[in-house]
């Protein structure tokens, strides 16, 4: 093929308009299964407290003689008082007045667009913090921030850990000691299904309520799909679908939903009773316009919150997974 001499092409043209789509594509996930499922509470102090209680161990020898006079009385066991510090999390945005004024593709207001994006990022931060292995700390004036005790700093009763793994005290004062990791698969010894069933059985034994769901990273979700309990693939003829997934796991004492959470550690499989956890807000997330000190607009998105473990014995953990 040949080009006729002096043919004017786009390579030489000046003033061509840009072809820029008016849509901004953002595929970052924002689902927060744990934070969405648990209850909401109101905190009124930086150290939020609550009480837990449990019935005494059944006495198989509780037999009394007729006409007996009572000279000694059963011990009265007081409630347990627990607490967690509130943690402040924030995102900030500063936009020059010029950037806000110019014509932009995909958004009318740079400030509005960035604030909305930071709000979603803050939500992801909170889910990650709540599911991390973090002990509570009061912080120090002007030096260290206060931090809440996360889920892993509370659960101690219904736990299956790897070798050298240690449980926390169960009051939020110390983090879990990570142990030797092991496979969470159908062919492991013991199998991942056995580990899960052991913890589910322990929860049933120690709690009057059934857990709602098992929360796992995507890798462990795939491992659960490979459990022997799901040894039959089937086709939904009407929808022409081949189903190969466990979304609800039925065990001897009930059933739990299997949920994947992108913001938790891969080494943990949390079995959660959502009624026994709460997100307590001292200051719900709010947007504040900061003082103007120059040719720009400054915005802060901030919330102060903590995690309430209403009774950790109603939930469980399979820890130290590969």
C-alpha positions in Angstrom: 0.0 0.0 0.0 1.2 3.5 -0.7 0.4 6.9 0.7 -0.2 9.8 -1.8 2.3 12.6 -1.4 1.1 15.4 1.0 -1.8 13.4 2.4 -2.6 15.1 5.6 -3.0 12.6 8.5 -3.6 12.7 12.2 0.1 12.3 12.9 0.7 15.9 11.7 -2.7 17.5 12.7 -2.8 20.1 15.4 -5.9 20.7 17.6 -7.4 17.2 17.6 -9.8 16.8 20.5 -9.0 14.1 23.0 -11.1 11.0 23.2 -11.3 10.5 27.0 -14.2 8.4 28.4 -16.4 10.1 30.9 -16.4 7.0 33.1 -13.8 6.2 35.8 -13.4 2.4 36.3 -12.7 1.4 39.9 -13.0 -2.4 40.7 -11.6 -2.3 44.2 -13.9 -4.4 46.5 -15.7 -2.8 49.3 -17.7 -5.6 50.8 -17.2 -5.9 54.6 -19.0 -9.1 55.8 -18.0 -9.0 59.4 -18.7 -5.3 60.1 -21.9 -5.5 58.2 -23.2 -8.5 60.1 -22.5 -7.5 63.7 -24.7 -5.3 65.9 -24.3 -1.5 66.3 -23.9 0.1 69.8 -23.2 3.5 71.3 -20.1 4.2 73.3 -20.0 7.1 75.7 -16.4 6.9 76.9 -13.0 6.1 75.4 -13.0 2.9 77.4 -16.3 1.1 76.6 -17.3 -1.6 79.1 -19.9 -4.4 79.3 -20.6 -7.5 81.4 -20.7 -11.2 80.6 -22.0 -14.2 82.6 -22.4 -17.9 82.4 -24.2 -20.7 84.3 -22.2 -22.9 86.6 -21.1 -26.4 85.6 -23.9 -28.9 86.0 -23.6 -31.0 89.2 -24.4 -34.6 88.6 -24.3 -35.2 92.4 -27.1 -32.7 93.3 -29.1 -35.0 95.6 -30.5 -33.8 99.0 -32.0 -35.6 102.0 -35.5 -34.9 103.2 -36.0 -32.2 105.8 -32.5 -31.0 105.5 -31.7 -27.7 107.1 -29.4 -25.3 105.1 -26.3 -24.3 107.0 -24.0 -23.6 104.0 -25.0 -21.8 100.8 -23.8 -22.1 97.2 -21.2 -19.5 96.2 -22.5 -16.6 94.1 -20.4 -16.0 91.1 -20.3 -12.4 90.0 -20.5 -11.2 86.4 -17.3 -10.6 84.4 -16.6 -6.9 83.5 -14.8 -6.4 80.2 -13.8 -3.4 78.2 -12.2 -2.1 75.0 -10.6 1.1 74.0 -12.0 3.2 71.2 -9.8 3.7 68.2 -9.7 6.7 65.9 -9.4 6.1 62.1 -9.5 8.8 59.5 -8.8 9.7 55.9 -7.9 13.2 54.6 -8.2 15.0 51.3 -6.7 18.4 50.2 -7.6 19.7 46.8 -6.3 22.9 45.2 -8.9 25.5 44.2 -7.6 25.4 40.7 -8.1 21.6 40.4 -11.7 22.0 41.6 -12.4 24.8 39.1 -11.0 23.2 35.9 -13.2 21.0 33.6 -12.6 17.3 34.3 -13.5 14.0 32.7 -15.6 11.5 34.8 -16.4 13.8 37.7 -17.8 17.3 38.1 -16.1 17.9 41.5 -12.6 16.5 42.3 -13.3 17.1 46.0 -16.6 15.2 45.9 -15.0 12.3 44.0 -12.0 12.0 46.2 -14.0 12.2 49.4 -16.3 9.4 48.3 -13.3 7.3 47.4 -11.7 7.9 50.8 -14.9 7.0 52.6 -14.9 3.6 50.9 -11.2 3.1 51.7 -11.9 3.9 55.4 -14.6 1.2 55.4 -12.0 -1.3 54.2 -9.6 -0.2 56.9 -12.1 -0.8 59.6 -12.9 -4.4 58.4 -9.2 -5.1 58.3 -8.6 -3.7 61.8 -11.5 -5.6 63.4 -10.3 -8.9 61.9 -6.6 -8.4 62.7 -4.6 -9.8 65.6 -4.4 -6.7 67.7 -4.5 -6.2 71.5 -6.1 -3.2 73.1 -3.9 -0.3 74.2 -4.8 3.0 75.9 -2.2 4.9 74.0 -0.1 7.8 75.4 -0.7 11.5 75.2 0.8 13.0 72.0 2.8 9.9 71.2 0.9 6.7 70.6 -2.8 6.2 69.5 -5.2 4.1 71.4 -6.1 0.8 69.7 -9.0 -1.5 70.1 -8.7 -5.3 70.8 -9.7 -7.1 67.5 -11.6 -10.3 67.2 -8.5 -12.5 67.5 -7.6 -11.0 70.9 -10.9 -12.2 72.4 -11.5 -15.8 71.2 -10.0 -18.4 73.5 -12.6 -21.0 74.4 -13.4 -22.8 71.1 -10.1 -22.8 69.3 -8.0 -25.3 67.4 -4.4 -24.0 67.0 -1.3 -25.2 65.4 1.8 -26.4 67.3 3.3 -23.6 69.4 0.2 -21.5 68.9 -1.2 -19.7 72.0 -4.6 -18.3 72.9 -5.1 -14.8 74.3 -6.4 -14.2 77.8 -9.8 -13.5 76.3 -10.1 -10.0 77.7 -8.5 -8.1 74.9 -5.3 -7.4 76.8 -3.0 -9.5 74.6 -2.9 -10.8 71.0 -3.0 -14.4 69.9 0.4 -16.2 69.5 0.5 -17.5 66.0 1.7 -21.1 65.7 2.9 -23.6 63.1 0.7 -23.5 60.1 -1.1 -26.6 58.8 -3.1 -27.4 55.7 -6.9 -26.8 55.8 -7.7 -29.4 53.1 -9.6 -32.6 52.8 -6.5 -34.7 52.5 -4.5 -33.2 55.4 -4.0 -35.1 58.7 -6.1 -34.2 60.5 -8.3 -32.9 57.7 -9.5 -29.4 57.5 -13.1 -30.7 57.8 -12.1 -32.4 61.1 -10.6 -29.2 62.4 -13.8 -27.2 61.6 -16.1 -29.8 63.0 -14.1 -29.9 66.3 -14.5 -26.2 66.8 -18.2 -26.3 65.8 -18.8 -29.1 68.3 -17.0 -27.1 71.0 -19.1 -24.0 70.4 -22.3 -26.2 70.7 -21.0 -27.6 74.0 -20.1 -24.2 75.4 -22.8 -21.9 74.0 -26.6 -21.8 73.9 -26.6 -20.1 70.5 -25.5 -21.4 67.1 -23.0 -19.5 65.1 -24.1 -17.8 61.9 -21.2 -18.1 59.5 -17.6 -19.2 58.9 -15.5 -16.3 57.8 -12.4 -17.2 55.6 -10.1 -15.8 53.1 -10.6 -16.8 49.4 -7.9 -19.5 49.7 -9.6 -21.2 52.6 -13.0 -20.8 51.0 -11.7 -23.0 48.1 -10.3 -25.5 50.6 -13.7 -25.8 52.3 -15.3 -26.5 48.8 -13.0 -29.5 48.6 -14.2 -31.0 51.9 -15.5 -34.6 51.6 -19.0 -33.4 52.5 -19.2 -31.9 49.1 -18.2 -35.0 47.1 -20.9 -34.7 44.5 -21.1 -32.1 41.7 -24.5 -31.6 40.2 -26.0 -29.7 37.4 -28.9 -27.3 37.7 -30.5 -28.2 34.4 -32.9 -25.2 34.3 -30.1 -22.7 34.7 -27.4 -24.8 33.0 -25.0 -24.4 35.9 -22.4 -26.8 37.2 -22.3 -26.3 41.0 -19.1 -26.9 42.8 -19.1 -24.8 46.0 -20.0 -25.1 49.6 -21.9 -22.0 50.7 -23.8 -23.6 53.6 -22.1 -26.3 55.8 -24.5 -28.6 57.6 -23.0 -30.3 60.7 -24.3 -32.5 63.5 -25.7 -29.5 65.6 -26.8 -27.1 62.9 -25.6 -25.2 59.9 -23.4 -22.3 59.1 -23.0 -20.1 56.1 -19.5 -20.0 54.5 -18.5 -16.4 53.7 -15.3 -15.1 52.0 -13.7 -11.9 53.4 -10.9 -10.3 51.4 -9.7 -8.3 54.4 -8.9 -11.0 56.9 -5.8 -13.1 57.4 -5.4 -16.2 55.3 -4.3 -18.2 58.3 -7.6 -17.8 60.2 -11.1 -19.4 59.9 -13.4 -17.5 62.2 -16.7 -19.1 63.2 -18.9 -16.1 64.2 -22.1 -15.7 66.2 -23.0 -12.2 65.0 -25.3 -11.5 67.9 -22.4 -11.7 70.3 -20.3 -9.0 68.6 -20.9 -5.3 68.4 -19.4 -2.3 66.8 -19.7 0.5 69.3 -19.4 4.1 68.0 -18.2 6.9 70.2 -18.2 9.2 67.1 -19.8 7.7 64.0 -17.9 8.4 60.7 -18.4 12.0 59.8 -16.9 14.4 57.2 -15.5 17.7 58.5 -14.3 20.7 56.5 -11.0 21.8 57.9 -10.0 25.4 58.4 -8.9 27.1 55.2 -5.3 28.2 55.3 -4.5 28.7 51.6 -5.7 28.3 48.1 -7.2 24.8 48.7 -10.0 22.9 50.4 -9.2 20.4 53.2 -11.5 17.6 54.3 -11.3 15.0 57.0 -13.3 11.8 57.3 -13.1 10.4 60.8 -14.7 7.9 63.1 -14.0 6.7 66.7 -15.2 3.2 67.5 -14.5 -0.1 69.3 -15.3 -3.8 69.2 -17.6 -5.4 71.8 -17.1 -9.1 72.5 -20.4 -9.9 74.3 -19.3 -13.4 75.0 -16.4 -15.0 73.1 -17.5 -18.6 74.0 -20.3 -18.3 71.4 -17.8 -18.0 68.5 -14.7 -20.0 67.6 -11.5 -20.1 65.5 -9.5 -22.6 63.5 -6.1 -21.0 63.6 -2.7 -21.3 61.9 -3.8 -22.4 58.4 -1.7 -22.5 55.3 
